[in-house]
Amino acid sequence: MENKEPNTDSANSNMKTSLLVLNCILLCLGDCGGPLIMRLYFIHGGKRIWLSSFLETAGWPIILILLTITYLHRRKTNSQTNLFLMKPPLFIAAAVVGLLTGLDDYLYAIGVKFLPISTLSLIIATHLAFTAGFAYLLVKQKFTSYSINAVVLLTTGAAVLAMHTSNDRPKHESEKEYILGFVMILGAALLYGFVLPLVELSYKKCKQQINYTLVMEYQLVMCLFATIFCTVGMLVNNDFQVITREAREFELGEAKYYVVLVWSAILWQFFFLGAIGVIFCASALLSGIIIAVLLPVTEVLAVLFYKEKFQAEKGVALALSLWGFVSYFYGEIKQSKKKNRNLETEMSPQANPPVPIDGNV
């Protein structure tokens, strides 16, 4: 009986580690694939900004399928279980975050339309500094020398990339469009830097235990409201009426047009599920760091697929980003070992000597 609790703790720890790895993989696929396929849409004749922002969260039915599976699994052990576990306060928080995410999607889509991926990535990397600042203000994120070092290195990488960015401006884009894209992406970085800690804050403030099923429900509500926000924009902008015409005029062909739209929705859903999953398993800061470290990787992929320029500054930025990523995880490993040593010390017999039996007590 005495050994069950440590074994349970160990099993829970292993499960959370597995979930963290899974969500990191989803985040990597979405963070690298999402911008590339969105840029593919614009490069080959796509022009609808609201449609692009809509696709960033329109894949939410995938989460509904996963939630149905978990519900059927729960029904096997508890026939009285509810279809949804989320309570009203957390639902409202997810809805608010969803509306903010919809606005962020729109700002991001404008940037992707007017900027090459290489330039876009260096600007969006500034979200890490915003995430760190808002994480400190909203959830009292504790910084170690390693996490501070990671933030500095990743931010420095973005600054290095800022050199010679004027050479990256597409020939068919006007200076006004280029500046508009720059400002919109900076706004998207600021807003998403606020959203990540806001998700963590809502986890902490809700009066119910957070498990991974609840994380998926949060993702479902968030993406649903973001999609509603963008759907309104599409209706106002008459995007639905021109989709079939745009598909016929798409440079890669009509069939591939719809393939691009579907995969855009899937990859962006991977991104959002991975991002909030990492927040659940670790922290908003870690989610921000993973997103930041993947930006130079996305740039390299853009160079390979879209023949964008790869200056020496991008190589330096990639090295700095990887260094920052390693620094953060090294610090996390050291902190984890320190906590384990402290826990072992507290549980050892020497730390808790038996109380002597005294007949006078």
Secondary structure, 3 states (H helix, E strand, C coil): CCCHHHHHHHHHHHHHHHHHHHHHHHHHHHHHHHHHHHHHHHHCCCCCHHHHHHHCCCCCHHHHHHHHHHHHHHHHHCCCCCCCCCCHHHHHHHHHHHHHHHHHHHHHHHHHHHCCHHHHHHHHCCHHHHHHHHHHHHHCCCCCHHHHHHHHHHHHHHHHHCCCHHHHCCCCCCHHHHHHHHHHHHHHHHHHHHHHHHHHHHHHHCCCCCCHHHHHHHHHHHHHHHHHHHHHHHHHCCHHHHHHHHHHHCCCCHHHHHHHHHHHHHHHHHHHHHHHHHHHHCCHHHHHHHHHHHHHHHHHHHHHHHCCCCCHHHHHHHHHHHHHHHHHHHHHHHHHHHHHHHHHHHHCCCCCCCCCCCCCC
